[in-house]
Amino acid sequence: MSLALEIVFWACVALIVWTQLGYALTIAALARLLAPAPQGAMARRERPKILHHRVSLIVAAHDEQAVIGAKVANALALDYPRELFELIVACDGCSDATALHAREAGADLVLELARGGKIAAQDAAVARASGEIVAFSDANSLWEPDALRELVEAFADPRVGYACGRVRFVQGAHGAHATNQEGVYWRYEMAIRARESRLCSITAGNGAIYATRRDSYMVVDPIMGHDLSFPFNMVKRRWRAVEVPSARASEKMVPSIEGEWRRKRRMMSHTWPIVLRGGMLSPRGYTPGYALMILSHRLLRYATPFLHALALAANVALVLAAAGALYLVTLALQLALLAAAALAAAVPSRAMLLARYYVLTAASPAAGLWDWLRHGTAASWEAAEGTR
């Protein structure tokens, strides 16, 4: 019995360490060995010429009157030929003046749609778009002037069907309420995605800045966001899904760790349908390398709360069975992490806040799964608190 518990415990620990750290180190080494990034003059020589594709930039918005004017102005100021660029604002059942403000700010086309959710609004906008490239952004995301041009240049490679830029999360609050540690995680996540992109294809994108060819755009279930469903499905359809680090945007992050927990819990309620019935689990269409990426970076990440719970239960059982002093140490470490997370509200040091961030965000897949199984997932959405 003790041997079986030890196997369970160490297997769980190994999988957690692999998905949180080992995978990142391995893919960094592989990228350095097999696909080194061009540097300096070589990088400039290898850049494709600017492609003047006609582009439709689509912004799906629900009750965004506070920020839509600034978003439209930001989009119209992008360094891209105006005659080859159209801006579409798709208002998803807005009950405020979003549509009016978008028109006044100069959007080329404003769609006033019944409430159907972000994905349905994007689908409706794509149906009206004239661009051969369709790009997407959030109402609260601001792009750097060259972001669209950089994003479009990725399609110089005829194998690329999806290109995702890099979003920088900025803290919109200050003082005691600004506890979110998402910036630390996001920088780590971006480093991993950059190496996935160089080796093969990324396993997830983001909603702030991305584009697809019109020919590669997919209509998916309205509860399944593009961020996760597009990259792996592109690979299954023999396209590449790449990250373009030079295409940059920024947006406010949720101020507090607790707010980030709620945001990730909501996101995970949309993630599980993609994982369990959206095709991610099926290896059909994956190369062996990409299948390992999906397993390591996606599936094991989403399984992390269950691995932690199983490791803790096995550890307690091993201590009760007097399996050795080592298991007292490992149990103490696990309890210390939980205690630090619990005490972070009272003692908001950086170490405590990171512990709280890790525990809550690691638990979010389990909470999201519970929400989805209990009452399903709505296609509609509300802006996360503090991000406007």
N, C-alpha and C positions, 0 to 999 in steps of 0.2 A: 504493500500500500504506500509506504514511504517513498519507494522508488518511483511509482507512478505520479505521486504528487510532485516530486522533484522534476520529473520530465515535463509535466504541465507548467510548473513555475518557470523553469529556465527556457522553455519554448516560448512562453508569453513574453518574457523579458527580452529574448533574442529578437522577436518580431517587432517589439516596440522600439528597441534600439536601432534595428535595421531601418524601419520606416522613418524614424525621426532624425537619424544621424548617419547610419551606415550607407544608406542609398545615396545621400547627398555627396558623401566623400567618394563613393565608387563612381558616380556619374561624372563628378568633377575630374577624377583621374582619367576616365575614359575619354572625356571631351578633350582634355589636354593632350592625350596620346593620339587619338584618332581624328579629331576635328579641331585643331588649334585655331583660335580666332585670329584673323589677319590683323596686323598692327601697322600703324603709321601710314607711310606712303603706299605700302602694299594694300592696305584696307581701302585707301582712296582709289587706287587703280582698279580694284575689283568691284567697286560700287557700280551698279547698273546705271545707265542714263535715266534721267527722269522720264517716266512714262506718262504721257498726257491722256490717260484714260478719262472718259466721262465718269464722274463719281457722284453718287447720291449719298449724302450724309443724313442719317435718320436719327431723330431724337424722340423716343417714346416718353410721354410725360403724363403724369396724373397729379393735378392740383399743384402745379409748379410755378404759379404766378410770381413768387418771390425771386426766382432765379432764372426764369426762361429768357427774359430780356438780355441778361448778361451772357447766357449761353449762346443765343443767336448772334449777338455782337462778336463773341469770341470765334464762332464758326465762320462768320463772314470775313473775319480778319485773317483767316488762314492763308498761307502762302501757296496758293494753287490757282491756276487760271480760272477766273470767274465764269467764263463762258463754258467751261467744262465741269462746273460744279453746281449742284443744287442742294438746298437745305430743306428737308421735310420734317415738320414737327407733327407727330401723331399723338393727338390728345385722347387719352384713354378715359372716357367718361368724366371729364373734368367738370367740377361744380364751381370753379372759380374763373378768373379772367386769364387763364393760361393762353387760350387761343387768341384772344384779343392782343395780349402783350406780345405774343410770337409774331403776329401779323405786323403790328406797329414797329417791331424791331427789324423787320425785313425778311422774314422766312419766305422762301419761294412758294412753299405749299404747306398749308395747315389743314390737317384732317381732324374733324370733330367726330369721334367714334363713340359708340356705346361702350360701357365698361366691359372689357373682356380680358384684361391683363396685359402685361408688357409684351409678351410674345405675340399675342393676337394683334396688338397695335403695330408691332414691327412687320408682321406678315402683311397687313393692310398697306403699310407704307411701301414695302418692297413691290407689291402689285402695282403701285402708281409710279414707282421710280423709273427714271430714264437712264440711269447710269449702268455701265457695264461692270462697275465695281460698286457695291453697296457697303457703306461704312456706318457704324453705329456708335452712339455715345449716350451717356446719361445726362439729365438736365443739369446736374450739379457738378459735372466734370468740365474742366477748362483745359483745352489743348494748347500746347506750345505752337507757335506760328508755323513751324515746318513739319508738324506731326502728320498731317494728311499726306504730304508729299513723301515723307519717309515711309509711311504705311503702304502707300500705293506702289512704291518701288519694290516691295517684296514680291509683287506679282510679275516682275520681270522673269522670275523662274516659273515656267509653265506648269510645274508640278504643284505649286502653292495654290491651295484653295481657300485658306483661312490665314489671316495675319492679325496678330494681337499686339498692341502697343504696350507700353509700361506705364502704369499709374502709380503716382506717388501720393500716399495718404498724409495729409497734414492735420495737425491737431487744431480743431476749431475752438477749443475751450482752454482755459488756463486755471492754475491753482488746484484746489482739492478735487475738483470734478474731472480734471484731465488725467485719468488713470489708465486709459486704454494703452496697451502695449502692442497693438496691431502693427505698428511701424517696424518693430524689431522682427516679428514673424514675417512680415511682407518682404523685407529686404532679403531674408533667407530664402523665402519662396521664389523670389525673382531670380536669385542666383541659380537655383535648381532649374527653373524653366529655361533660362538662357542656355544651359548646357543640354537639356533635352532637345531644344530646338536645333542646336548645332549637330547633334548626333542623329536625330530622327524627326520627331514631331513632339510638340508639347502635349501634356495630358489634360490641361485646363487653361482657360483664358480668363478675361475679366470683362465686365460690361461697360467699362468707362471708355475704352478705345479699341476697336477691332473692325475688321472688314472681311468680306468674302467676295469672290467673283459672283456675278449674277448667276452664272451657270452652276456654281457649287452651293448656292444658298439652299438650305433645307427648311421645310415646314415641319416642325416638331409639335408634340403635344404641348398645349399652352402652359402646363404646369412645369415643363422641363426647360429650364433656362438654357440659352445659347452657350454660356460660359463653360459649362461642363459637357453638354450634349454635342456641340459642334466638333471639337478637336478629335475625339476618338472616332466619330462617325465619318469625318473627313478621311481619316486613315483607312477606314474600312472601304471607302469609295475610291481609294488609290490617289487621294490628294495628300499634300503635306499641310500640316498646321504648324505655323512658325510664330516665334516671338520676334518683334522688331524693337530692340531696346532704345533705338534713337527716336522712335515715335512716342512722345511723352505727353502725359496728361496729369492733372492733379485734382484731388477732391478731398473734402473734409471727411475725417473718420468719425465714427461714433465716439463721443468724449470719454465715456466710462467703460470699464471692463464689463460691467453688468449689462450695459447697452449692447456691447459687442457680443456677449453671450446670447442675448435675445435675437440679434441679427443673424448670427451663425445658426442658431436653432431654427429660425425660419428658413434660412438657406438650405439646411440639411433636410427639411421636410420636402424640399423640391429635388434634392439630390438623390434620395433613396428610390424614388420612382425611376430615375435614370439608371441607377445601378441595377435594380432588381427586375425591371421590365423594359428598360430603354435600350438594351443591347450592350451595355458596358461589360457585363459578365461574360458574354460570348466571345471566345477568342477568334471566331471566324473573321478573317480579313486583317488580323494583326500579324506583324512579323514577330518572331520570337523576342527580339529586343524590345519592341513596343509593348508586347504583352507583359514583360517583366516590369516595364515602367508603370503600366496601369496597375499591376499588382502592388508594387512597392509604394508608389506615390499617391494612389487613390484608394484602392480597396483596403490596404492595411491601415492607412490613415483613418478611414471611416470605421474600421474595426477596433481602433485604439481604446475606446472606453470599455469595450467588452474584454479586451486583452488585459487592461489594468485591473478590472474587477476580478477576473479569473486568477491573475497573478496574486492579488491581495488575498483572495480566499484560500488559494493553495499555500501561500506563505503562512497564514494563520494556522492552517491545519498542520503544517510542518513544525511550527513552534509548539503546538499542543502535543505533537507526537515526539517532542524532544529530539528532533532530527539533527541538531547541532547548533553551535553558536553563530555560524554564518547566517542562519535564517532569522536569528534575533536582530542581526545587523540590517539585513535587507528589509525586515518588517519595520524597524525603526526609521529607515530611510523613507519608506512609503508613507508612514504616519507623519513624518516631519514635513513632507511635501504637502500633505492634506492640511496639517496644522498651519503651515505658512500661508496657504491659500485662504484659510478661514480667518487668520489674524490680519491679513493685508488691509482690511478696511480700517482697523484700529492702528496699525503700524505700517503706514504706506511707504515703506522703503522700496527701492527698485527691485531688490531680490524678492521681497514679499509680493509685490505687484506682478512680477513675472511668474511666480508660482501660482498666483490666483488666475492669471490669464491662461496659463497652460492647463490648469485643472478644469476651468469652466469651458474653454474652447475644445479641449479633448473630450469633455462630456457631451458637447453639443450634438454629435452624431446620434448618440443614444436618445437624447431628448427629441431630436427631429424625427427619428424613426418612430418613436412613441406617438408623436403628434400625427404623423401620416397614417399610421395603422389605426389610430383611434378615430380620427374624423376627416381623413383625407387632406388634400392640399388645394387651396384656392388658387386660381390663376392670377387673380388681382393682387396688388401689393400696395403698401404704404411706405413712404420715405422713412428711412431709419432716423431715429431721434438725433438731433444735433448735427445733421449732415447738410443742412441748407443755410 
